[in-house]
Amino acid sequence: MLEEHELAPTYEIWFTGCSLRCRFCTVPDAVTKPRLGSWLPPEELVEHILEPRVPPFRAISLVGGDPAVNRPYVDALLPLLRRRLPDSLLVLNTNLFTDPSLAARDADRFDWVIGDVHFWRPGCARQVAGAAAYPELAVAAAEAIVAAGGRLMLRILVLPGHLRCCAEPTISWASSLAMRADGRMRVHILTNYAPAGAARTDPVLGRALRPEERALAHGMLPDACPQPSRQALSGTRPRPVDAHDPPAPIEIGPDGTLLLPFVTGSLLPLAVEFDPSLRDRLRYLEG
């Protein structure tokens, strides 16, 4: 329910495995122990999506981990989704740590690519995610998607201790690319970082952003840069009373911080109690 308004509500297919080892990862077991996942043939997975009790959705998002490390499965799944759910947007959520030629191919196969770029300096990427080559490759992949005519939603997660070295140059580059993309790209600045996993005990990453840091990060984005829509949801079917949501984890940090890695329709009313700014999402649930 908390994807960008252009894509929410979305049916998320979670893939295990990832090409990065971010210290702040919220699903470290799925990343480091991919065999913990449940295998479903592509045909069977599509049958699950089509079950009557599944809540209505406008997009199908492949997330992880990173789906890009499961390309053979994705290649088999995509034609089935296109044929059996032709009215749904298909979305690839990726860390962009991939060959630019493959990224250009994804631009042609998906309605939207959501790309995450959190680091700019190779040293920061090596320290936090174990991949010094990540920034150069991610930038090239994002530019390849735009050059291929794809639609790109670029998310920039602002990390504590990395505003000047990573967030600022990343936002500057992303803004320039978006303003050359003929309306096919959005830049989304995420300042809702919460330490998870190994980051909780990290001297730099072990805290949320301060209010002044959040304001500074948002101020780095030029007003003319295309951003995700902030309009309330519209045009979605009412949620059936017998809709079935998967279990959604709730974590409580040592300092009492509530962490919701993802929010289903069942969790949304509770989330609104803690964050009233999410109230517009209830329009979908209330029909």
Secondary structure by P-SEA (a helix, b strand, c coil): ccccccccccbbbbbccccccccccccaaaaaccccbbbbcaaaaaaaaacccccccccccccccccccaaaaaaacaaaaaaacccbbbbbbccccccaaaaaaaaacccbbbbbbccccaaaaaacccccccaaaaaaaaaaaaaabbbbbbbbbbbcccccccaaaaaaaaaaaaaaccccbbbbbbccccccccccccccccccccaaaaaaaaaaccccccccccccccccccccccccccbbbbbbccccccccccccccaaaaaaaaccccccccccccc
